[in-house]
Amino acid sequence: MTLPRDPPPSQPDAEPINSEDRLRLLIESAVDYAIFTVDTGNRITSWNAGAERLLGWSENEVMGRHAKLVFTPEDRASGQADQEFRVAAETGCAADERMHLRKDGSRFWATGTLRAMRSASGTIRGFVKIMRDNTERRQAQENLERELRVSHTLREAAESANRAKDEFIATVSHELRTPLNTIRLWSKMLASGRLPHADWAEGVRVIERAAIAQQQLIDDLLDVSRMESGKLRLALRPTRLVDAVKSAVEAVQPMMQSRDLRIEQTLSDDIGVVRADPERMQQVVWNLLANAIKFTPDGGYIRITAERIGAEVQIRVVDTGVGIASQFLPHVFERFRQAEGVTTRTHSGLGLGLAIAKQLVELHGGTISATSDGEGRGAVFTVRLPLRKLSQRDREFEKATDHHAGSLEGVTVLLVEDDDSTRDATRRLLEIDGATVQVASTAAEARAAYVAQPPDLMVCDIGLPSEDGLTLIRRLRQFEHGANRRRVPALAVTAFARIEDQRHALAAGFDKHIPKPVDTENLLAAMTELLSERREAGRTHKH
């Protein structure tokens, strides 16, 4: 007989969860969201854990308070808080994205919605606000927008710079070809033998002017290259600034005469001798004068003044030219910037002179500025330089290096140059100035001449066949040391014109470096300066 089994023990029924409890649990678990409810008077009636974490107030602190407390003072004052509740009441939902306020006064960027809670009959019973902190996303978006703006600005600047450089390259091509065309045309006419003899002198003058113009262009390009690489350096020494200004004025006289321009000079005598680079200061003044000449109509005048003002020297160039437009004035000293277009230009040149002048003035510790009352009203360029005091040794050296024409009288010069025409022209120049010249076309010939009869001075090219001038001077310096011979001053005259080429030449044993093409006055001045230094060293050694 099978006994009936006992029924299984009954399990207690699970407590049912009503909809309100379910909603409460859901709200409390949403810790990443601030969720709170308000009544029809906009007073807070519930506050979840997410709201406490995000906004800082506890539930007890906010219950019954107006929901405006989470809005910024600006939004309260402008009615934005009230507007949000009106929109939610009218449409059922209001979305927002704005700054909100924490208990500690800090702000954060939040996105959220405000929804109306209605009864079954449609009556509004209150509102529920849900918001989330999106400050990081907002900051990331702002950073991205800022970077995009910066990128756009940089791209525009780069495109502008590229256009300026393209225009500059076109200008360089034009400015180099123009004097070259002049040289070729006159050379052909002179070589043809059909040019009237009366026009030969004019042809030579035109060729010389064209060659000088090309040299100036090349010098400017080299200076700009040195400026770009930070290798532009000064050779500071005792300098009479008035002399540098006068030399620049004399150098532009042919340009002035060809344009029927007048120049007025007021150069003070109390500037005296200062420590500066005379060639570079002359270049600064020349560039300013050349700029004034370029933009002054025929028959106009230019005024240059140099005076001491306190502890500074002021050099000012004033012209009656075309003036400078106000929009271009801030860019007048910039490289690769010209007020005129490439194909519509009425004035020649690369537009680098003012940029180079600014760099040179600043290397001297000075400032340069430009002013103009506008187009057609001329321009004023002002240079201010600090006065550098000279030591007694500097003053004595200045006296010792004061050279004059014919200073090579009785001097024996060893000229080392492999190019026949350059060697012959240089030999004639030195002989006209009174020197006795020995010539050599190779390093081997130069060594043989040197050993046979040491010269008073050596002028040597760097680029020589088989053995270059750097190797030659090193071996000669070693020979002098080993044979206990006196040191012969040596001047490097070379087409290797970079600043590093100058350093290599001086490090090898040369005493000075002059780049080709050579200005005859600079060459003779450098030679007499080296001879004066040797004489001064000889007197010091005797004492």
Stockholm file with secondary structure:
# STOCKHOLM 1.0

chainA/1-543         MTLPRDPPPSQPDAEPINSEDRLRLLIESAVDYAIFTVDTGNRITSWNAGAERLLGWSENEVMGRHAKLVFTPEDRASGQADQEFRVAAETGCAADERMHLRKDGSRFWATGTLRAMRSASGTIRGFVKIMRDNTERRQAQENLERELRVSHTLREAAESANRAKDEFIATVSHELRTPLNTIRLWSKMLASGRLPHADWAEGVRVIERAAIAQQQLIDDLLDVSRMESGKLRLALRPTRLVDAVKSAVEAVQPMMQSRDLRIEQTLSDDIGVVRADPERMQQVVWNLLANAIKFTPDGGYIRITAERIGAEVQIRVVDTGVGIASQFLPHVFERFRQAEGVTTRTHSGLGLGLAIAKQLVELHGGTISATSDGEGRGAVFTVRLPLRKLSQRDREFEKATDHHAGSLEGVTVLLVEDDDSTRDATRRLLEIDGATVQVASTAAEARAAYVAQPPDLMVCDIGLPSEDGLTLIRRLRQFEHGANRRRVPALAVTAFARIEDQRHALAAGFDKHIPKPVDTENLLAAMTELLSERREAGRTHKH
#=GR chainA/1-543 SS CCCCCCCCCCCCCCCCCCHHHHHHHHHHHCTTSEEEEECTTCBEEEECHHHHHHHCCCHHHHTTSBGGGGBCHHHHHHTHHHHHHHHHHHHSEEEEEEEEECTTSCEEEEEEEEEEEECTTCCEEEEEEEEEECHHHHHHHHHHHHHHHHHHHHHHHHHHHHHHHHHHHHHHHHHHHHHHHHHHHHHHHHHHSCSCGGGHHHHHHHHHHHHHHHHHHHHHHHHHHHHHHTCCCCCCEEEEHHHHHHHHHHHTHHHHHHTTCEEEEEECTTSCEEEECHHHHHHHHHHHHHHHHHTSCTTCEEEEEEEEETTEEEEEEEECSSCCCTTTGGGTTCTTCCSSCSTTCSSCSCSCHHHHHHHHHHHTTCEEEEECSSTTSCEEEEEEEECCCCCHHHHHHHHHTCCCTTTTTTCEEEEECSCHHHHHHHHHHHHHTTCEEEEESSHHHHHHHHHHSCCSEEEECSCCSSSCHHHHHHHHHHHHHHTTCCCCCEEEEESCCSHHHHHHHHHHTCSEEEESSCCHHHHHHHHHHHHHHHHHHHHHHHC
#=GC SS_cons         CCCCCCCCCCCCCCCCCCHHHHHHHHHHHCTTSEEEEECTTCBEEEECHHHHHHHCCCHHHHTTSBGGGGBCHHHHHHTHHHHHHHHHHHHSEEEEEEEEECTTSCEEEEEEEEEEEECTTCCEEEEEEEEEECHHHHHHHHHHHHHHHHHHHHHHHHHHHHHHHHHHHHHHHHHHHHHHHHHHHHHHHHHHSCSCGGGHHHHHHHHHHHHHHHHHHHHHHHHHHHHHHTCCCCCCEEEEHHHHHHHHHHHTHHHHHHTTCEEEEEECTTSCEEEECHHHHHHHHHHHHHHHHHTSCTTCEEEEEEEEETTEEEEEEEECSSCCCTTTGGGTTCTTCCSSCSTTCSSCSCSCHHHHHHHHHHHTTCEEEEECSSTTSCEEEEEEEECCCCCHHHHHHHHHTCCCTTTTTTCEEEEECSCHHHHHHHHHHHHHTTCEEEEESSHHHHHHHHHHSCCSEEEECSCCSSSCHHHHHHHHHHHHHHTTCCCCCEEEEESCCSHHHHHHHHHHTCSEEEESSCCHHHHHHHHHHHHHHHHHHHHHHHC
//
